[in-house]
Amino acid sequence: MHELGIAGSVLDAVRNRAAAEHARAVKVGVRIGPFAGVDRDSLCFCFDAMVKGSEFEPLVLEVEDGAADELAVSFLELED
């Protein structure tokens, strides 16, 4: 289940950006293409499991449609 690794990588990126901005992350967007080989439901499940009870709670994951094999963080919403 590589979705767990992807969720961890997204959270690492969120942690780094939020720390650099001295802010708290509230929402992160991920763009996934149809040929990326990522199961959206599994990614959301893994992400939610990693966020629950962590420093990130109540961070929300928003999944967007991407092109081809795209897999990228598309946005990060921060608050002071």
Buried (B, 14 or more C-beta within 10 A) or exposed (E): EEBBEBBEEBBEBBEEBBEEEEBBBBBBBBBBBEEBEBBBEBBBBBBBEBBEEEEBEEBBBEBEEBEEEBBEBBEBBBEE
